Each structure stands twice: as structure tokens, then as C-alpha cells.
Amino acid sequence: MSYFSRDNCQLYYQEWGQGTPLILLHGLGSSSADWEYQIPALSSHYRVICLDVRGHGRSDKPREKYRIKTFADDCLALLDHLQLPQAHVVGISMGGMIALQLAVEQPQRLLSLCIVNSAPEVKLKTLRHWIEAGKRWTLVRLLSLDSIAKGLGQILFPKPEQALLREKIAERWPQNDKRAYIASLDAIIGWGVTEHLGRITCPILVVAAERDYTSVADKQAYVAKMPTARLLVIEDSRHATPLDQPEHFNRSLLAFLAEVE
């Protein structure tokens, strides 16, 4: 087990393999454990580094206001701690937001960027946006993490043959610190870097699940703002693409990374 410290916060990370560094950033309420289907495939070619984001997994959960920028600064501190001038960065959902924040602030530190089922902003621009955010804000405060886990498992993995994935969610999600989980959710609402996407200079792969929470068209719209970006749509997948379509995702990511290198 490996830790490093930033601003009196102990942050947990793990490493596998050798070669060019590849950072994996998980989503809200998750941890490095959810990259389990990627690590064997990727570590055969790269030095894979998984970070438990502040407030998640085995990292500390300080009682403070969380921000996406803070998470990105933690990731930058990890690069510095490992003395890595550059790395490939992959992020899913909230992890994709962290990766985008890092990319617009420190574009020279990224060899490439892979954004999975994420977006460059979560801003409440319409009444529907406010209503949906209000529902989620209320539910996460009223429901237990066990209840959230069961509901989330059914949404992400509804097929009968996905029972094992539902069990993983049911086991892992309640391990969250609820206060830290809420603080992380609050960090997402209102965040955005859309106006700074032009700063990103590295090759970018945006992965969009066919049945993600937001539409493929939404991803196409922000991909069009980045000259070095391309879009990959993975059919019959929902928000947790690396878990529900691991072979397709791994194969596509490795092909993209090989092309970059």
C-alpha cells in the first residue's frame, strides 16, 4: 500500500506494470477497486497508477469543502511525488471532470486524455436542471448508502447476467463516508471548464456509452470544441462502461494509446 501527503491529507494510490505512466481516476462514490477489469490488460503495456480521490476509498476524508480543482491538484501532486513529468490520464464520470480540470490547467503534463461518460461542466442552466439536481441533492441526504447502492446497481447493471456487478456495487458503495460523498457531489454541481477546452493540446479520446445518463449528442457537442478529440460510442453500455463492457473498452483504449505513442 502506498500513500503520499498533500495539505495534511493522506492520499492512497497503487501501481502495476512498467513503462509509460497511465493514471486512472475513478468516479463519485467509487475507488481504484472499480478499475479491476482494466488493470491486468493495461499493466501489460504501461505503468498503471490508480489514485483513490480525496474523500474516497483508502484516502483521507477531511471535513472540508471539496472542489474539482482540489482533486486535480491532488492528481498533479501525485505526478510530482512519483517524479513523472508527463502521463496518460483516463477518467470516468467525476474522474473525467478531474482529468479535464488537470488538462486545462497543466496541459504540458498530459501525454493523452481519455474521458469516459463525463462532461466539461455540470451547470444548472434550465429549470429541469435545477429540479434534477434538487432531487439528487435531497435523495443522497435522506437515503442510506445501502439504499442508494441497491438502486444504483439496478440502474447501472439491469441485466440478469450482471448480478455479480450489482453485488459489487451493493458491497462497495456503503463503504463510502456519507459526509465525504455529499461533499464530492456538491463539488460537481456548478463546476465547469468548457470555456477553457481550447487549452488542451494532447490527443483526446472521449468514450460515450450508448445508454449513459447524458446523450451521445451531448458528448459530440463538446468533442467538437476540441480539435484533438475524437468520439467513440460503445453500444449496449450504461454509465459504468469499464465494468459492463471491459473487453471493448480495454481494446479501444489500448489502440488509442498505441496510436498516440
N, C-alpha and C positions, 0 to 999 in steps of 0.2 A: 504494500500500500504506500502511495506517495502523496505528500502534501506540500504545499507552499503557502506562504502567508502574504496577504496584501491588506493593508489598513486594518491590521489586527483580526483579520478573518482567515481562518484556515480553509484552504480550498483543496479538494481531493481530485486526483487525476490518476489515470492508468495508461500504460504504454505496452504496445505489442509490435513485433516485427522490426525491420530495419529499412533504411533508405530515406527517401524524401519524406518529410513530415506531413501528416494529414490529420487535422484537428476535426473531431466530431462533436457537435453541440446539440444536445437534446432539447426537447420542448418543455412546456409548462407542466409541472407536476410529475415529470419523468426523471430519469437519471441516466448515467452511462450504461446501465444494465440493458436499456432498450436498444442498444446497438449490437446486441448479441449475435444477430444473424449477419452482420456486416464484418465484424472483427476478423473472423477466420479468413474470409475472402480477401479483404483489403490488406491485412497484415502480411500476406504472402508477397506483396509488392511494395508496401510502404511502411514507414514508421507511424503507426496509428496511435493517436493520443486522444483519449476521451476525458473530458472535464465534467465534473458534477458542478453545475452552475450554483453560485451562491444561493442559499436557501433551499437547496435540493440535495438528495442523496446523502453522501457522507461528508459533504462540505458543511461548514458552519452556517447557522441560520440567524444572523444578527437581527436584533429588534430595531429595525430602521426602515426608512422608506427606500424601496428598491426602484432602480431605474434601468432601462435597457442600456444606457451608456455605462452604468456601473458594471453590468455584466460584460460588456465589450471590453472595458478597461481591465477586468479580471482576466479575460482571454489574452489580451495583449501582455499582461504581466506574466502569464504562463509561458508565452513565447520568449519573453526576456529571461525568465527563470531557467528555461531549458537552453538558452543561448541560441535561439533559432531566428535568423534574420528574416526568413520567409517560410510560409507553409501553405498547403492547400487547406481550404476550410469548407466543411459541409455542415449545414444547419437545417433542422426541421422545425417548422412552426415557430415557436418563440426563439428557438436556436437559430432559425433563419434570420429573424429580426436582429439578433445579436451579431450574426455574421455580417449583415448589411451595415449595421452601425460601425462595426470594425472596418469594413471595406471603404466606407466613405471618409472615415477619419484617418486611416492608415493604409491607403491603397497600395503603398510600396511593400507592405508586409505580406501581401497575398499573392501566391502563385496562380491560384484559381479559386473560384467560388461556386459552390453548389447549394442552391436554395430549394428546399423541399416543402411544398404545401405551406407557403408562407406569403408575406406581403411586405412592401416597404412602408406601410403605415396602417395604423388602426385608429382612425379619426372619426368622430361621430358627426357626420355631415347632414344626416337626414333624421326625421322623426323615427323612422324604422330603426336606424342605427341606435338611437338613444333608447328605444324600447327594448331592443335585443340586448344591449349592454346592461340595461337596468335589470332585466330578467336574470341574466347570468350573475351579476353582482349580488342580487338578492339570494339566488339559489345556493351559491357557494357559501354564503354566510348562514343559511338556515339548515342545509342538509349536512349530514355527516359525510366524512370522506368515504366510508363504506358504501353509502347510498350513491354518491357520485360515481364511485368506481363501477358499481353494478350497471348504472345507466350508461356510463361511457363505454363499457365493454360491449353492450348491446348495439350501440351506435357505430362503434368502430369495427366490430367484428360480428356481424349479424348472422353469418352462415353457420349451419350446424357443424361443419367440419372445422370451424375456427374456435371450438370450445377451449382448446389449450391457450389460445391468445386471450380469450375472455378471463380465463383463470389467472393468467399473468397480471392482467390489469387489476383484478379483484385482490390479488395478493400485494402488489406493489403500491398501488395508489394510496391506500390507507396509511402507508408508512410516511407519507408527507407530514410535515409540520403545517397545520392548517393556517396558522398566522402567516408563515412564510409563503404559503401557496397563495393566499389572498393578496399579500404584498406584491408578489410576482405578477398576478393578474392585473392589479392596479397599475403596475409599471407598463403594461402593454397598452392599456386604454389611453388614447391621446398621443401615443408615440408616433413618429414618422420621420423618414429621411428621403421622401420622394423627390423633393427639390434638389437633393444632392447626389442623385444616382449617377449623374454625369462624371463625378469624380472617380468612379470605379473604372480601372483600366485593364484589369486582368480578364481572362476568359471566364464566362459565367454560364452555368447550366441551371436552368430553372425547371424543376420537376413538378408537374401538376397531376394529381390523381384525378381520374375521371369523375369520381364521386366525393370530392373534397367538400368541406363546408362552403368554400367560395368557388366560383365557377372558373373553368378554363379560360373564359373570356377575360376575367379579371387578371389572370396571370399574363395573358397575351398583351394586355394594355400596358402593364409595367415593363414587360420584356422589351416592348417597342421603344421604351425610353433609354435603353442601354445598348449601345452599338455593338458591344462584345458579347451579348447574351443570346442564347438560343433556348427554345422551349421544348421539353419532352413531356408528352402526355402518356400516362400509364393507365391503361383501361382496367376496369373492374377492380379499382383500388379506392380506398377511402383515405382518411386523413393520415393514418399511420402506415404509409406506403412501405417503409423499410421492414415492417413486420408482416404486412399482409401480401406483399409482392417482393420478397427479398431477392430471389434469383434475378428477376428482371431489373430491379433497382441496382444490384451489385454489378451486373453485367454492363448496364448502361453507364454507371459511374466510372467503372474501370476503363471503359472505352473512351470516355471523355478525358479522363486523366492521362491516358496514354497519348491521346492526340495533343494535349497541352504540352506534355513533356517531349 
